[in-house]
């Protein structure tokens, strides 16, 4: 259980009203749903930064990483596209066995709740911040309303709802350059189509973004063998081929939201979000020699692919003083990474092949995940001094990790190309009941009491198979570990 008792002043917004005003510049009132009910930043007694979609557009902020760099109390570390970790007040989005910074797209948690994806750096999607209503960054523990994955804080991307009355569209394009690389470009579009006036509308958003690489992949002739535990002089080897700026990346995304409002008080909103990220190579350089390059004995591309799909259904019904909401979501994710591992295999098995290094080898990592979420909640819907929210949450997450290293030069020696195989399936089932009450006992002071009761079951299995034997190991194949 996570009880919380707080008393404090309302938070502040990162936004100012633009243009002339008879009273000078005033703080813009941003409507937020950080407490899972409609409120404003000025009336919310937590540490929060809320940035409107208009301000994101005016300041040219197109991704969460750039936004995070301008928000106090949040830091990030990135190993390349799709491998970003956020830290809020010292807690990471992939810390320990579970993430501690929540990442939400509307009301759907898209942070993997277990460590298998997080440990590989794939802690979150990185959607383009185009056509958003706002971004909410909640600093500090948010466990009462958002669960254990938000112990450090929560980042929420809130999309624009379809407009039931007006047909509209927008197009945005951008061009930039990468220092030491080439030309980058991006393009976005939004199309809002009322189908039945005041009843049914569709909103479509599309994104494509390309970033030039800045790290070269250099293939050498006569690749120098390691000297003991020291790497050979790869920078001095004859160059066979150079793949310039090899770590480029391309992101494509699509979002479709349908809003059906049969009555004034009832809204039904299904949505689909799809994102695909491909990279030419990992954003990493070789140490040594420490130049902006990666050296290889053979011309083996080291590309990666990540795909993410989010299907959600939100139903909201407003009564006179309360609101009822149901949020159902289904998430699917997959990733694939391939790397050349010739030098590591030399250290493990010794010289092989005509050059001393394995001529046909690779390490591949495959992830696939599936997550179902269901949340039901009821909240106050008036302007009284007593505000409250209560609900229940259920989630079922499963993930499968397969890491495989193959070396074909081992077949004549051991009868198998398998150098290492690791299979790691895991699953996490969560149930929770939560509630929070705010009482405004003075004009600028509120008292908050919250409680969350939760139960979860985590199952994990690891089956590493190391065969054939490496240096200093027994020739008998090991039994799988569970």
DOLO-890477 format. One record per residue (C-alpha): residue number from 1; z, y, x. Coordinates in nm, 3 decimals, decimal comma. Last residue first. Example, Ala and Ser with C-alpha at 12.3 -4.5 7.8 and 13.67 -1.06 7.14 Angstrom:
BEGIN
<site 2; <0,714; -0,106; 1,367>> <site 1; <0,780; -0,450; 1,230>> 
***
This chain:
BEGIN
<site 482; <-1,476; -2,171; 1,560>> <site 481; <-1,587; -2,279; 1,905>> <site 480; <-1,887; -2,506; 1,967>> <site 479; <-1,829; -2,791; 2,213>> <site 478; <-1,928; -2,723; 2,571>> <site 477; <-2,224; -2,897; 2,738>> <site 476; <-2,117; -3,113; 3,034>> <site 475; <-2,254; -2,988; 3,366>> <site 474; <-1,923; -2,819; 3,449>> <site 473; <-1,932; -2,458; 3,551>> <site 472; <-1,927; -2,296; 3,898>> <site 471; <-2,271; -2,138; 3,864>> <site 470; <-2,409; -2,170; 3,513>> <site 469; <-2,434; -2,485; 3,310>> <site 468; <-2,735; -2,526; 3,078>> <site 467; <-2,618; -2,446; 2,815>> <site 466; <-2,375; -2,188; 2,682>> <site 465; <-2,329; -2,229; 2,306>> <site 464; <-2,111; -1,968; 2,137>> <site 463; <-2,003; -2,043; 1,778>> <site 462; <-1,788; -1,764; 1,637>> <site 461; <-1,646; -1,764; 1,285>> <site 460; <-1,490; -1,486; 1,082>> <site 459; <-1,332; -1,466; 0,740>> <site 458; <-1,156; -1,153; 0,615>> <site 457; <-0,966; -1,145; 0,287>> <site 456; <-0,854; -0,815; 0,141>> <site 455; <-0,583; -0,688; -0,089>> <site 454; <-0,514; -0,328; -0,182>> <site 453; <-0,257; -0,108; -0,349>> <site 452; <-0,325; 0,263; -0,311>> <site 451; <-0,080; 0,541; -0,400>> <site 450; <-0,106; 0,918; -0,410>> <site 449; <0,125; 1,213; -0,468>> <site 448; <-0,004; 1,565; -0,414>> <site 447; <0,196; 1,888; -0,448>> <site 446; <-0,002; 2,209; -0,480>> <site 445; <0,057; 2,563; -0,362>> <site 444; <-0,143; 2,887; -0,398>> <site 443; <-0,064; 2,977; -0,760>> <site 442; <0,266; 2,786; -0,755>> <site 441; <0,360; 2,442; -0,900>> <site 440; <0,003; 2,313; -0,887>> <site 439; <0,054; 1,941; -0,947>> <site 438; <-0,195; 1,694; -0,803>> <site 437; <-0,182; 1,322; -0,892>> <site 436; <-0,354; 1,035; -0,712>> <site 435; <-0,426; 0,674; -0,804>> <site 434; <-0,559; 0,359; -0,647>> <site 433; <-0,612; -0,010; -0,722>> <site 432; <-0,787; -0,221; -0,460>> <site 431; <-0,982; -0,542; -0,413>> <site 430; <-1,162; -0,630; -0,091>> <site 429; <-1,367; -0,929; 0,030>> <site 428; <-1,484; -0,942; 0,392>> <site 427; <-1,732; -1,184; 0,542>> <site 426; <-1,826; -1,303; 0,890>> <site 425; <-2,102; -1,498; 1,061>> <site 424; <-2,115; -1,501; 1,441>> <site 423; <-2,375; -1,722; 1,613>> <site 422; <-2,400; -1,695; 1,991>> <site 421; <-2,671; -1,864; 2,195>> <site 420; <-2,693; -1,862; 2,573>> <site 419; <-2,929; -1,999; 2,834>> <site 418; <-3,150; -2,194; 2,596>> <site 417; <-3,481; -2,290; 2,757>> <site 416; <-3,398; -2,662; 2,750>> <site 415; <-3,482; -2,970; 2,955>> <site 414; <-3,244; -2,879; 3,234>> <site 413; <-3,465; -2,821; 3,538>> <site 412; <-3,820; -2,820; 3,397>> <site 411; <-3,698; -2,619; 3,094>> <site 410; <-3,500; -2,358; 3,288>> <site 409; <-3,810; -2,151; 3,368>> <site 408; <-3,841; -2,083; 2,994>> <site 407; <-3,533; -1,861; 2,996>> <site 406; <-3,391; -1,788; 2,649>> <site 405; <-3,099; -1,567; 2,550>> <site 404; <-2,997; -1,567; 2,185>> <site 403; <-2,762; -1,343; 1,988>> <site 402; <-2,735; -1,412; 1,615>> <site 401; <-2,510; -1,198; 1,394>> <site 400; <-2,462; -1,261; 1,022>> <site 399; <-2,278; -1,023; 0,792>> <site 398; <-2,116; -1,053; 0,453>> <site 397; <-1,945; -0,785; 0,243>> <site 396; <-1,788; -0,818; -0,103>> <site 395; <-1,629; -0,505; -0,247>> <site 394; <-1,406; -0,427; -0,545>> <site 393; <-1,245; -0,093; -0,633>> <site 392; <-1,012; 0,019; -0,911>> <site 391; <-0,930; 0,360; -1,053>> <site 390; <-0,700; 0,655; -1,105>> <site 389; <-0,747; 1,033; -1,086>> <site 388; <-0,512; 1,320; -1,165>> <site 387; <-0,484; 1,695; -1,216>> <site 386; <-0,176; 1,876; -1,351>> <site 385; <-0,201; 2,259; -1,349>> <site 384; <-0,457; 2,239; -1,630>> <site 383; <-0,825; 2,318; -1,579>> <site 382; <-0,972; 2,015; -1,757>> <site 381; <-1,143; 1,686; -1,686>> <site 380; <-0,875; 1,450; -1,560>> <site 379; <-0,996; 1,131; -1,396>> <site 378; <-1,091; 0,773; -1,477>> <site 377; <-1,229; 0,528; -1,224>> <site 376; <-1,431; 0,211; -1,188>> <site 375; <-1,575; 0,108; -0,853>> <site 374; <-1,802; -0,185; -0,774>> <site 373; <-1,947; -0,265; -0,435>> <site 372; <-2,182; -0,541; -0,313>> <site 371; <-2,266; -0,574; 0,056>> <site 370; <-2,526; -0,775; 0,246>> <site 369; <-2,580; -0,781; 0,620>> <site 368; <-2,838; -0,909; 0,868>> <site 367; <-2,820; -0,870; 1,241>> <site 366; <-3,049; -1,011; 1,509>> <site 365; <-3,003; -0,978; 1,883>> <site 364; <-3,267; -1,100; 2,126>> <site 363; <-3,238; -1,161; 2,498>> <site 362; <-3,561; -1,243; 2,676>> <site 361; <-3,708; -1,464; 2,945>> <site 360; <-4,046; -1,567; 3,084>> <site 359; <-4,093; -1,524; 3,460>> <site 358; <-3,736; -1,595; 3,568>> <site 357; <-3,665; -1,416; 3,897>> <site 356; <-3,701; -1,578; 4,239>> <site 355; <-4,064; -1,470; 4,264>> <site 354; <-4,233; -1,808; 4,201>> <site 353; <-3,982; -1,916; 3,936>> <site 352; <-3,611; -1,961; 3,992>> <site 351; <-3,342; -1,813; 4,215>> <site 350; <-2,980; -1,835; 4,100>> <site 349; <-2,850; -1,934; 3,757>> <site 348; <-2,615; -1,654; 3,646>> <site 347; <-2,699; -1,372; 3,889>> <site 346; <-3,071; -1,446; 3,849>> <site 345; <-3,025; -1,457; 3,472>> <site 344; <-2,880; -1,106; 3,476>> <site 343; <-3,181; -0,980; 3,673>> <site 342; <-3,434; -1,131; 3,430>> <site 341; <-3,277; -0,999; 3,111>> <site 340; <-3,565; -0,828; 2,927>> <site 339; <-3,438; -0,692; 2,596>> <site 338; <-3,514; -0,739; 2,226>> <site 337; <-3,326; -0,574; 1,939>> <site 336; <-3,349; -0,654; 1,567>> <site 335; <-3,164; -0,500; 1,277>> <site 334; <-3,100; -0,569; 0,912>> <site 333; <-2,917; -0,401; 0,627>> <site 332; <-2,876; -0,459; 0,257>> <site 331; <-2,655; -0,260; 0,023>> <site 330; <-2,588; -0,317; -0,347>> <site 329; <-2,406; -0,053; -0,547>> <site 328; <-2,219; -0,009; -0,873>> <site 327; <-2,039; 0,314; -0,960>> <site 326; <-1,864; 0,340; -1,297>> <site 325; <-1,716; 0,666; -1,417>> <site 324; <-1,493; 0,781; -1,703>> <site 323; <-1,408; 1,151; -1,737>> <site 322; <-1,104; 1,294; -1,914>> <site 321; <-1,008; 1,593; -2,130>> <site 320; <-1,262; 1,602; -2,412>> <site 319; <-1,450; 1,288; -2,314>> <site 318; <-1,708; 1,272; -2,040>> <site 317; <-1,899; 0,950; -1,970>> <site 316; <-2,047; 0,878; -1,628>> <site 315; <-2,261; 0,584; -1,520>> <site 314; <-2,372; 0,553; -1,158>> <site 313; <-2,610; 0,277; -1,049>> <site 312; <-2,689; 0,212; -0,684>> <site 311; <-2,944; 0,034; -0,466>> <site 310; <-2,912; 0,106; -0,093>> <site 309; <-3,159; -0,038; 0,158>> <site 308; <-3,138; -0,023; 0,538>> <site 307; <-3,379; -0,125; 0,812>> <site 306; <-3,330; -0,120; 1,189>> <site 305; <-3,589; -0,213; 1,450>> <site 304; <-3,573; -0,231; 1,828>> <site 303; <-3,816; -0,235; 2,119>> <site 302; <-3,771; -0,363; 2,471>> <site 301; <-4,132; -0,415; 2,583>> <site 300; <-4,166; -0,675; 2,865>> <site 299; <-4,395; -0,582; 3,157>> <site 298; <-4,228; -0,789; 3,427>> <site 297; <-3,999; -0,707; 3,721>> <site 296; <-3,844; -0,417; 3,526>> <site 295; <-3,702; -0,074; 3,610>> <site 294; <-3,554; 0,170; 3,354>> <site 293; <-3,600; 0,540; 3,425>> <site 292; <-3,441; 0,884; 3,417>> <site 291; <-3,308; 0,837; 3,772>> <site 290; <-2,968; 0,682; 3,839>> <site 289; <-3,074; 0,434; 4,111>> <site 288; <-2,854; 0,247; 4,037>> <site 287; <-2,756; 0,267; 3,753>> <site 286; <-3,058; 0,205; 3,528>> <site 285; <-3,114; 0,439; 3,234>> <site 284; <-3,035; 0,392; 2,866>> <site 283; <-3,190; 0,513; 2,540>> <site 282; <-3,306; 0,166; 2,436>> <site 281; <-3,678; 0,117; 2,402>> <site 280; <-3,973; 0,191; 2,174>> <site 279; <-3,750; 0,263; 1,878>> <site 278; <-3,799; 0,186; 1,510>> <site 277; <-3,591; 0,315; 1,219>> <site 276; <-3,647; 0,229; 0,853>> <site 275; <-3,464; 0,389; 0,563>> <site 274; <-3,458; 0,309; 0,192>> <site 273; <-3,254; 0,473; -0,083>> <site 272; <-3,275; 0,375; -0,449>> <site 271; <-3,097; 0,541; -0,740>> <site 270; <-2,988; 0,463; -1,096>> <site 269; <-2,823; 0,748; -1,291>> <site 268; <-2,689; 0,707; -1,642>> <site 267; <-2,532; 1,016; -1,799>> <site 266; <-2,320; 1,039; -2,114>> <site 265; <-2,150; 1,353; -2,252>> <site 264; <-2,449; 1,559; -2,365>> <site 263; <-2,619; 1,252; -2,504>> <site 262; <-2,906; 1,026; -2,393>> <site 261; <-2,886; 1,160; -2,037>> <site 260; <-3,106; 0,949; -1,810>> <site 259; <-3,131; 1,056; -1,446>> <site 258; <-3,363; 0,862; -1,214>> <site 257; <-3,317; 0,898; -0,840>> <site 256; <-3,568; 0,796; -0,572>> <site 255; <-3,505; 0,822; -0,199>> <site 254; <-3,743; 0,736; 0,084>> <site 253; <-3,698; 0,729; 0,458>> <site 252; <-3,906; 0,691; 0,772>> <site 251; <-3,758; 0,726; 1,118>> <site 250; <-3,955; 0,701; 1,443>> <site 249; <-3,811; 0,670; 1,791>> <site 248; <-3,930; 0,726; 2,148>> <site 247; <-3,759; 0,542; 2,432>> <site 246; <-4,075; 0,486; 2,638>> <site 245; <-4,121; 0,841; 2,762>> <site 244; <-4,378; 0,721; 3,015>> <site 243; <-4,467; 0,353; 3,046>> <site 242; <-4,535; 0,322; 3,419>> <site 241; <-4,724; 0,029; 3,572>> <site 240; <-4,739; -0,169; 3,896>> <site 239; <-4,507; 0,045; 4,107>> <site 238; <-4,432; -0,076; 4,460>> <site 237; <-4,054; -0,113; 4,514>> <site 236; <-3,849; 0,175; 4,657>> <site 235; <-3,676; 0,265; 4,328>> <site 234; <-3,583; -0,100; 4,276>> <site 233; <-3,376; -0,113; 4,594>> <site 232; <-3,194; -0,438; 4,515>> <site 231; <-2,878; -0,459; 4,310>> <site 230; <-2,555; -0,551; 4,480>> <site 229; <-2,352; -0,862; 4,395>> <site 228; <-2,511; -1,068; 4,668>> <site 227; <-2,827; -0,882; 4,759>> <site 226; <-3,019; -0,863; 4,433>> <site 225; <-3,389; -0,952; 4,445>> <site 224; <-3,640; -0,672; 4,496>> <site 223; <-3,925; -0,669; 4,239>> <site 222; <-4,239; -0,755; 4,434>> <site 221; <-4,457; -0,539; 4,207>> <site 220; <-4,279; -0,298; 3,975>> <site 219; <-4,279; -0,217; 3,603>> <site 218; <-4,132; 0,126; 3,525>> <site 217; <-4,006; 0,214; 3,175>> <site 216; <-3,970; 0,592; 3,160>> <site 215; <-3,691; 0,774; 2,975>> <site 214; <-3,763; 1,094; 2,779>> <site 213; <-3,881; 0,961; 2,444>> <site 212; <-4,053; 1,171; 2,180>> <site 211; <-3,880; 1,202; 1,845>> <site 210; <-4,066; 1,126; 1,522>> <site 209; <-3,938; 1,201; 1,172>> <site 208; <-4,072; 1,097; 0,834>> <site 207; <-3,890; 1,179; 0,513>> <site 206; <-3,947; 1,133; 0,140>> <site 205; <-3,758; 1,257; -0,167>> <site 204; <-3,836; 1,171; -0,529>> <site 203; <-3,648; 1,303; -0,832>> <site 202; <-3,708; 1,157; -1,180>> <site 201; <-3,602; 1,309; -1,512>> <site 200; <-3,489; 1,192; -1,858>> <site 199; <-3,309; 1,356; -2,149>> <site 198; <-3,317; 1,738; -2,142>> <site 197; <-3,698; 1,731; -2,164>> <site 196; <-3,836; 1,379; -2,140>> <site 195; <-4,013; 1,301; -1,813>> <site 194; <-3,889; 1,593; -1,604>> <site 193; <-4,045; 1,544; -1,258>> <site 192; <-3,877; 1,662; -0,937>> <site 191; <-4,075; 1,618; -0,615>> <site 190; <-3,925; 1,661; -0,271>> <site 189; <-4,107; 1,638; 0,062>> <site 188; <-4,014; 1,608; 0,425>> <site 187; <-4,198; 1,614; 0,757>> <site 186; <-4,086; 1,590; 1,117>> <site 185; <-4,241; 1,635; 1,459>> <site 184; <-4,150; 1,587; 1,823>> <site 183; <-4,376; 1,666; 2,119>> <site 182; <-4,320; 1,524; 2,465>> <site 181; <-4,053; 1,421; 2,711>> <site 180; <-3,864; 1,578; 3,002>> <site 179; <-3,709; 1,832; 2,766>> <site 178; <-3,809; 1,719; 2,418>> <site 177; <-4,033; 1,946; 2,211>> <site 176; <-4,035; 2,076; 1,856>> <site 175; <-4,244; 2,071; 1,539>> <site 174; <-4,119; 2,098; 1,181>> <site 173; <-4,251; 2,043; 0,830>> <site 172; <-4,103; 2,101; 0,484>> <site 171; <-4,258; 2,044; 0,144>> <site 170; <-4,106; 2,135; -0,190>> <site 169; <-4,157; 2,039; -0,553>> <site 168; <-4,058; 2,145; -0,900>> <site 167; <-4,086; 2,053; -1,267>> <site 166; <-3,796; 2,207; -1,457>> <site 165; <-3,579; 2,081; -1,742>> <site 164; <-3,392; 1,760; -1,656>> <site 163; <-3,338; 1,848; -1,291>> <site 162; <-3,273; 1,531; -1,091>> <site 161; <-2,938; 1,523; -0,909>> <site 160; <-2,917; 1,661; -0,556>> <site 159; <-2,765; 1,435; -0,293>> <site 158; <-2,405; 1,439; -0,170>> <site 157; <-2,353; 1,322; 0,189>> <site 156; <-1,987; 1,238; 0,247>> <site 155; <-1,808; 1,212; 0,583>> <site 154; <-1,454; 1,072; 0,569>> <site 153; <-1,145; 1,096; 0,785>> <site 152; <-0,940; 0,922; 1,049>> <site 151; <-0,797; 0,648; 0,828>> <site 150; <-1,119; 0,632; 0,626>> <site 149; <-1,212; 0,264; 0,662>> <site 148; <-0,869; 0,170; 0,527>> <site 147; <-0,942; 0,288; 0,174>> <site 146; <-1,126; 0,583; 0,018>> <site 145; <-0,887; 0,731; -0,240>> <site 144; <-0,548; 0,662; -0,084>> <site 143; <-0,680; 0,600; 0,267>> <site 142; <-0,811; 0,952; 0,328>> <site 141; <-0,631; 1,008; 0,659>> <site 140; <-0,730; 1,331; 0,838>> <site 139; <-1,043; 1,543; 0,816>> <site 138; <-1,270; 1,537; 0,513>> <site 137; <-1,629; 1,636; 0,587>> <site 136; <-1,829; 1,716; 0,272>> <site 135; <-2,205; 1,766; 0,292>> <site 134; <-2,383; 1,951; 0,011>> <site 133; <-2,648; 1,937; -0,261>> <site 132; <-2,884; 1,754; -0,028>> <site 131; <-3,260; 1,794; -0,034>> <site 130; <-3,310; 1,716; 0,335>> <site 129; <-3,024; 1,604; 0,557>> <site 128; <-3,226; 1,329; 0,728>> <site 127; <-3,047; 0,998; 0,715>> <site 126; <-2,850; 0,853; 1,007>> <site 125; <-2,728; 0,514; 0,891>> <site 124; <-2,391; 0,405; 1,015>> <site 123; <-2,195; 0,206; 1,269>> <site 122; <-2,473; 0,031; 1,453>> <site 121; <-2,302; 0,059; 1,791>> <site 120; <-2,298; -0,315; 1,856>> <site 119; <-1,923; -0,325; 1,800>> <site 118; <-1,971; -0,155; 1,464>> <site 117; <-2,211; -0,416; 1,330>> <site 116; <-1,976; -0,704; 1,406>> <site 115; <-1,659; -0,497; 1,359>> <site 114; <-1,615; -0,511; 0,985>> <site 113; <-1,638; -0,254; 0,702>> <site 112; <-2,001; -0,152; 0,776>> <site 111; <-2,018; 0,221; 0,689>> <site 110; <-2,241; 0,278; 0,385>> <site 109; <-1,971; 0,356; 0,130>> <site 108; <-2,147; 0,457; -0,197>> <site 107; <-2,018; 0,755; -0,396>> <site 106; <-2,289; 0,999; -0,277>> <site 105; <-2,399; 0,848; 0,054>> <site 104; <-2,065; 0,783; 0,221>> <site 103; <-1,943; 0,744; 0,580>> <site 102; <-1,580; 0,650; 0,638>> <site 101; <-1,413; 0,704; 0,975>> <site 100; <-1,175; 0,427; 1,080>> <site 99; <-1,425; 0,147; 1,135>> <site 98; <-1,283; -0,205; 1,154>> <site 97; <-1,186; -0,442; 1,435>> <site 96; <-1,093; -0,161; 1,672>> <site 95; <-1,271; 0,173; 1,645>> <site 94; <-1,622; 0,192; 1,501>> <site 93; <-1,608; 0,523; 1,308>> <site 92; <-1,366; 0,645; 1,572>> <site 91; <-1,020; 0,798; 1,544>> <site 90; <-0,927; 1,087; 1,775>> <site 89; <-0,894; 1,356; 1,510>> <site 88; <-1,230; 1,260; 1,362>> <site 87; <-1,452; 1,054; 1,590>> <site 86; <-1,808; 0,969; 1,492>> <site 85; <-2,012; 0,691; 1,648>> <site 84; <-2,391; 0,700; 1,665>> <site 83; <-2,612; 0,401; 1,736>> <site 82; <-2,894; 0,452; 1,484>> <site 81; <-3,090; 0,663; 1,733>> <site 80; <-2,945; 0,648; 2,083>> <site 79; <-2,620; 0,547; 2,248>> <site 78; <-2,439; 0,828; 2,072>> <site 77; <-2,086; 0,963; 2,089>> <site 76; <-1,952; 1,204; 1,829>> <site 75; <-1,680; 1,460; 1,783>> <site 74; <-1,501; 1,601; 1,480>> <site 73; <-1,201; 1,835; 1,465>> <site 72; <-1,393; 2,159; 1,424>> <site 71; <-1,745; 2,132; 1,273>> <site 70; <-2,045; 2,259; 1,472>> <site 69; <-2,122; 1,940; 1,667>> <site 68; <-2,081; 1,741; 1,347>> <site 67; <-2,374; 1,923; 1,187>> <site 66; <-2,600; 1,837; 1,479>> <site 65; <-2,501; 1,472; 1,454>> <site 64; <-2,537; 1,464; 1,076>> <site 63; <-2,907; 1,547; 1,091>> <site 62; <-3,144; 1,824; 0,977>> <site 61; <-2,952; 2,144; 1,044>> <site 60; <-3,203; 2,432; 1,044>> <site 59; <-2,940; 2,699; 0,976>> <site 58; <-3,104; 2,811; 0,651>> <site 57; <-3,164; 2,451; 0,537>> <site 56; <-2,806; 2,340; 0,597>> <site 55; <-2,690; 2,658; 0,423>> <site 54; <-2,895; 2,579; 0,116>> <site 53; <-2,763; 2,221; 0,109>> <site 52; <-2,409; 2,351; 0,095>> <site 51; <-2,157; 2,283; 0,371>> <site 50; <-1,806; 2,168; 0,284>> <site 49; <-1,542; 2,143; 0,555>> <site 48; <-1,216; 1,986; 0,447>> <site 47; <-0,852; 1,981; 0,547>> <site 46; <-0,683; 1,898; 0,219>> <site 45; <-0,533; 2,105; -0,065>> <site 44; <-0,848; 2,138; -0,280>> <site 43; <-0,861; 2,453; -0,496>> <site 42; <-1,059; 2,670; -0,251>> <site 41; <-1,298; 2,385; -0,179>> <site 40; <-1,376; 2,350; -0,547>> <site 39; <-1,304; 2,073; -0,798>> <site 38; <-1,482; 1,796; -0,984>> <site 37; <-1,314; 1,456; -0,956>> <site 36; <-1,321; 1,193; -0,685>> <site 35; <-1,086; 1,399; -0,462>> <site 34; <-1,379; 1,499; -0,240>> <site 33; <-1,586; 1,589; -0,546>> <site 32; <-1,697; 1,939; -0,446>> <site 31; <-1,809; 2,264; -0,611>> <site 30; <-1,867; 2,533; -0,351>> <site 29; <-1,740; 2,882; -0,436>> <site 28; <-1,913; 3,114; -0,192>> <site 27; <-1,671; 3,320; 0,013>> <site 26; <-1,747; 3,687; -0,029>> <site 25; <-1,942; 3,933; 0,183>> <site 24; <-1,893; 4,293; 0,074>> <site 23; <-1,759; 4,394; -0,265>> <site 22; <-2,081; 4,552; -0,388>> <site 21; <-2,272; 4,260; -0,244>> <site 20; <-2,584; 4,247; -0,032>> <site 19; <-2,741; 3,920; 0,076>> <site 18; <-2,591; 3,583; 0,165>> <site 17; <-2,263; 3,446; 0,028>> <site 16; <-2,069; 3,282; 0,302>> <site 15; <-2,025; 2,917; 0,378>> <site 14; <-1,795; 2,690; 0,578>> <site 13; <-1,541; 2,642; 0,306>> <site 12; <-1,163; 2,657; 0,329>> <site 11; <-0,880; 2,428; 0,220>> <site 10; <-0,608; 2,481; -0,042>> <site 9; <-0,252; 2,534; 0,077>> <site 8; <-0,010; 2,250; 0,112>> <site 7; <0,214; 1,979; -0,021>> <site 6; <0,158; 1,614; 0,045>> <site 5; <0,298; 1,279; -0,059>> <site 4; <0,089; 0,975; 0,027>> <site 3; <0,151; 0,608; -0,044>> <site 2; <-0,077; 0,350; 0,117>> <site 1; <0,000; 0,000; 0,000>> 
***
